[in-house]
């Protein structure tokens, strides 16, 4: 908290500086670096690019990814334009007309699809009216048209793939140790996923479901290690982390059963709730209760958290695929892209 307040104070100071007279601002001279890796120098003070990037790797990657996506979407737009212009059926037609009549001609949104979207998004019935339904329909049409464009471009590029020379951002990689963390998957798997998680975090519950999808897709080609990173504002998270390791003491298969049970019952992570879940999955109650009451694995939980901080874990869930960082429970496609690349090496 002190660190956050310090940063806020610094931000306020800098904002006042920005509004002050130009003569009171620091003097900056932008020029080529005198030596490789140097970011700034004044007198004997030198600051390197590595120092600047340390601690903000994920933020830089996210910013670079946004820039890449803007460029790549522009590339797709230009490709679409060129391919449409080459099509003899476009003669005398506008781009929109060609899109409607030839590329997205089969896009029709039914009432059933609108109702399915409302149900999937849990939109309250009292918020539904003709105007809202029309907005939903327009959104679904736009998404389906994007899919139709991708499908059409796929047909155009089937025999001649597009060579792209825009460099993709490099995902930051960190040295992550599996250590004595609970594990599942293939013992000799080429890909290791290390997850830092919090049993009281709702997004981590989604991460747990995501890992099930990964296991279903890749089987023993991937192994998963679980590390604890209980957040301070989750009042039962630390105790739940210890409880998970107490379950692991009786066998890794029990850990993963207990893992699933805790994520399915995040409103019951007090001591009594944890004991009930332990009994439900078949743990030896006396050994589990003693382990939990003694906080036997608190040191290991603290060690996980310290390791997480060193490798820049800032929120949960955070994943490392062979060291490559993924923040949050992102879509399966994001994980698959990295896993497939690692398996192909």
Buried (B, 14 or more C-beta within 10 A) or exposed (E): EEEEEEEEEEEEEEEEEEEEEEEEEEEEEEEEEEEEEEEBBEEEEBEBEEEEEEEEBBBEBEEBEEEBEEEEEEBBEEBBEEBBEEBEEBEEBEEEEBBBEBBBEEBEBEEEBBEEBBEEEEEEEEEBEEEEBEEBBEEBBEEBBEEBBEEBBEEBEEEEEEEEEEEEBEBBBBEBEBEEBBBBBBEEBBBBBBBBBBBBBEEBBBBBBBBEEBBEEBEEBBBBBBBBBBBEEBEBBBBBBBBBBBBBBBEBEBBBBBBBBBBEBBEBBEBEBBBEBBEEBEBBEEEBBEBBEEEBBBEBBBBBBEBBEEBBBEBBBBBBBBBBBBBBBBEBEBBBEBBEBBBEE
